[in-house]
Amino acid sequence: MLTVFFLLGQLEQLIEDDGKFSLPQMISTERPDKASNFLLEGRVVILVNGSPYSLIAPGTLIDFITSPEDTNLKYQFANLLKIIRVLAVTLTLLLPGFYVAITNFHQELIPTELLFAIVASRENIPLPIIFEILVMEFAFELIREAGLRVPTPIGPTIGIVGALILGQAAVDANIVSPILIIVVAITAIASFAIPDFSFGFHCRVSRFIYVLLGYFLGFLGIGICLFVHALILADLKSFGYSYLQPYIPVTKDYKGLFLSPSWKREHRADFLNTKRPKKQADTSMTWKHTSH
């Protein structure tokens, strides 16, 4: 018998609906609790012999900003964390591009005192702002990649010391401005708040497109990029299901980004069209709450 072993990443690329875009269309995880939770929700879990990871299909946009810990927290705390993650995705994608667009084209949007501070910080910088931000972004990606490749005890040290020394040296050498260091640092921190690695990678790649369009066209370029990005998201499907479910199209049983109390989570997402619409009977806390 001929046995063929596929790495999970290769299998994902072979069976995904549309491979032209960097958006992940299946959820990859090595956590049994996350896989079993999605299985209970009505998803399909794919296991590959010899791989510690599993693939979960179909995947929607909401799934990639959801953490397995959310179901174990009180729903108020989990929803607050989800708002923070949405903000983190927004900052990762748009903050550098907005900074470039505002400083190049839309200075009138900056308060006067802040504008003076930005001008003063860039007074001795001979290089254009696009060069500054691309150098710092690539330097941060280089530090991140180096931190992953070296032994574990040294990795965090390289990340912290390398970023501090490189940033301070770049400022002292008048290569970049201090405010740009702050923008890049906030963007980097926000990227770490995205739970899914593949979706975080997509945001990191897309960030450079927003920076370039913001530099050449200002807010118009960022607006065009956002419009195209939204069209791609709306058109993308994962195993035949819309990537923006349950928002586009809106489903009857609204099971969106925010969690409801645990005793109200009997229903599975209806866009999955599961044979059993409920994952458990209406018995949760019947002594306290009326079944819905």
C-alpha positions in Angstrom: 0.0 0.0 0.0 1.3 3.4 -0.9 0.8 5.9 1.9 1.1 9.6 1.0 1.8 12.0 3.8 0.7 15.6 3.3 1.8 18.4 5.5 -1.2 20.2 6.8 -0.3 23.5 5.2 0.0 21.8 1.8 -3.3 20.1 2.2 -4.9 23.4 3.1 -3.6 24.9 -0.1 -4.9 22.0 -2.2 -8.5 21.9 -0.9 -9.2 25.6 -0.2 -11.8 27.3 -2.4 -9.7 30.2 -3.7 -5.9 30.3 -3.3 -5.3 33.6 -5.1 -5.5 35.6 -1.8 -3.5 35.4 1.4 -6.6 35.2 3.5 -6.8 31.9 5.4 -10.0 30.0 4.6 -9.6 27.2 7.1 -8.7 27.3 10.8 -5.5 25.6 11.8 -5.0 24.6 15.5 -3.2 22.1 17.7 -5.5 22.6 20.6 -7.9 19.7 21.3 -10.4 22.0 23.1 -10.6 24.4 20.2 -11.1 21.6 17.7 -13.7 19.8 19.8 -15.6 23.1 20.3 -15.8 23.7 16.6 -16.8 20.1 16.1 -19.7 20.7 18.6 -20.6 23.8 16.6 -21.1 21.7 13.5 -17.8 22.2 11.7 -15.6 19.6 10.0 -12.3 18.7 11.6 -9.6 17.3 9.3 -6.7 15.3 10.9 -3.6 14.3 9.0 -1.4 11.3 10.1 1.9 12.5 11.6 0.8 16.2 12.0 0.0 17.7 15.4 -2.3 20.3 13.8 -5.9 19.9 12.6 -7.8 21.9 10.0 -11.3 23.1 10.7 -13.7 24.0 7.9 -15.5 26.1 7.0 -13.7 29.2 8.4 -15.3 32.6 8.6 -13.7 36.0 9.4 -15.1 36.0 12.9 -13.4 32.7 13.7 -9.9 34.2 13.1 -10.3 36.8 15.7 -11.9 34.5 18.2 -9.8 32.8 20.9 -10.6 29.4 22.6 -10.4 31.1 25.9 -13.5 33.2 25.1 -15.9 30.5 25.9 -14.3 29.9 29.3 -14.6 33.6 30.3 -17.7 35.4 31.4 -19.3 36.8 28.2 -18.8 40.4 29.3 -15.0 39.8 29.5 -14.9 37.8 26.3 -16.8 40.5 24.3 -14.4 43.2 25.6 -11.4 41.2 24.4 -13.1 40.7 21.0 -13.5 44.5 20.7 -9.8 44.9 21.6 -8.9 42.3 18.9 -11.0 44.2 16.3 -9.2 47.4 17.2 -5.8 45.5 17.0 -6.7 44.3 13.4 -7.6 47.9 12.5 -4.4 49.3 13.9 -2.3 46.6 12.3 -3.8 47.3 8.8 -4.3 51.0 8.8 -2.1 52.9 11.4 1.1 53.1 9.3 -0.8 53.9 6.1 -2.8 56.6 8.0 0.4 58.1 9.4 2.0 58.3 5.9 -1.1 59.7 4.3 -1.7 62.4 7.0 1.9 63.6 7.1 2.1 63.7 3.3 -1.3 65.0 2.2 -3.6 65.8 5.1 -1.7 67.9 7.6 -4.8 69.9 8.3 -6.2 66.9 10.2 -3.5 67.0 12.8 -3.8 69.4 15.8 -1.4 72.3 15.5 0.7 71.3 18.5 1.1 67.8 17.3 1.9 69.0 13.8 4.7 71.2 15.1 6.0 68.2 17.1 6.1 66.0 14.0 7.8 68.7 11.9 10.4 69.2 14.6 11.1 65.5 15.0 11.6 65.2 11.2 13.6 68.4 10.8 16.9 66.6 10.6 15.7 63.6 8.7 17.0 63.7 5.1 15.0 60.7 3.8 11.4 60.6 2.6 8.9 59.2 5.1 8.1 56.2 2.9 11.7 55.1 3.2 11.6 55.6 7.0 8.5 53.5 7.6 9.5 50.7 5.2 13.0 50.4 6.8 11.5 50.2 10.3 8.8 47.7 9.2 11.2 45.4 7.5 13.6 45.7 10.5 10.9 44.7 12.8 9.9 41.7 10.6 13.6 40.7 10.5 13.8 40.9 14.3 10.6 38.8 14.6 11.9 36.2 12.2 15.3 36.0 13.9 13.6 35.6 17.3 11.7 32.5 16.0 14.8 30.9 14.6 17.2 31.2 17.5 17.0 29.0 20.7 14.0 29.8 22.9 15.9 31.4 25.9 17.6 33.8 23.5 14.6 34.6 21.3 12.9 37.1 23.6 16.2 38.8 24.3 16.9 39.3 20.7 13.5 40.8 20.2 13.7 43.2 23.1 17.3 44.2 22.9 17.4 44.3 19.1 14.3 46.5 18.9 15.6 48.9 21.6 19.1 49.2 20.2 18.0 49.4 16.6 15.3 52.0 17.3 17.5 54.2 19.4 20.4 54.0 17.0 18.1 54.9 14.0 16.8 57.9 15.9 20.3 59.1 16.9 21.5 58.7 13.4 18.7 60.8 12.1 17.4 58.0 9.9 13.9 57.9 11.4 11.9 60.1 13.6 10.8 59.2 17.2 7.1 59.5 16.4 7.6 56.9 13.6 9.1 54.5 16.1 6.0 54.9 18.2 3.7 54.2 15.2 5.7 51.1 14.3 5.8 49.9 17.9 2.0 50.2 18.3 1.4 48.5 15.0 3.7 45.6 16.1 2.0 45.2 19.5 -1.4 45.2 17.8 -0.3 42.4 15.4 0.5 40.2 18.4 -3.1 40.5 19.7 -4.5 38.7 16.7 -5.1 35.1 17.8 -4.8 33.3 14.5 -1.2 33.2 13.0 -2.4 32.9 9.4 -4.8 35.8 9.6 -2.1 37.9 11.5 0.3 37.1 8.6 -2.4 38.4 6.1 -2.7 41.6 8.0 1.1 42.0 8.1 1.4 41.6 4.3 -1.6 43.8 3.6 -0.2 46.6 5.8 2.5 47.3 3.2 -0.1 47.8 0.5 -1.9 50.3 2.6 1.4 52.1 3.3 2.3 52.4 -0.4 -1.2 53.5 -1.5 -1.3 56.0 1.4 2.0 57.4 0.3 1.0 57.9 -3.3 -2.7 58.8 -3.0 -3.3 59.7 0.6 -6.8 58.9 2.0 -8.0 58.2 -1.5 -5.6 55.3 -1.9 -6.4 53.9 1.5 -10.1 54.2 0.7 -9.7 52.4 -2.6 -7.7 49.6 -0.9 -10.4 49.3 1.8 -13.1 49.0 -0.8 -11.2 46.3 -2.8 -10.4 44.5 0.5 -14.1 44.5 1.4 -15.1 43.2 -2.0 -12.6 40.4 -1.7 -13.9 39.5 1.7 -17.5 39.6 0.5 -16.8 37.4 -2.5 -14.6 34.9 -0.8 -16.1 31.6 0.3 -14.9 28.8 2.5 -16.2 25.4 1.4 -19.2 27.2 -0.2 -20.0 29.3 2.8 -19.6 33.1 2.7 -16.5 34.4 4.5 -18.5 37.2 6.2 -21.2 34.9 7.7 -23.4 35.6 9.6 -23.3 39.3 8.5 -23.3 38.9 4.7 -25.8 37.4 4.2 -27.6 38.0 7.5 -28.8 34.8 9.0 -32.0 34.1 11.0 -30.3 32.8 14.1 -27.9 35.7 14.6 -24.6 34.2 15.9 -22.1 36.9 15.3 -19.0 38.3 16.8 -20.2 38.8 20.4 -21.0 36.0 22.7 -24.3 35.6 24.5 -24.5 34.2 28.1 -23.6 30.5 28.2 -27.1 29.4 29.0 -28.3 30.9 25.6 -25.8 29.0 23.5 -27.9 26.0 22.6 -28.2 26.8 18.9 -25.6 26.2 16.3 -25.0 28.8 13.6 -27.9 28.3 11.1 -25.8 29.1 8.1 -24.1 25.7 8.5 -27.4 24.0 7.8 -26.7 21.2 10.3 -29.1 18.3 10.7 -29.4 19.2 14.4 -29.9 22.9 14.8 -29.2 22.6 18.6 -26.0 21.3 20.1 -27.7 20.7 23.4 -31.2 20.5 24.8 -32.9 23.5 26.3 -32.0 22.4 29.8 -29.4 25.0 30.7 -30.3 26.7 34.0 -34.0 26.0 33.6 -34.3 26.6 37.3 -33.3 30.2 36.7 -34.0 31.2 33.1 -36.9 30.4 30.8 -36.0 28.4 27.8 -36.0 30.4 24.6 
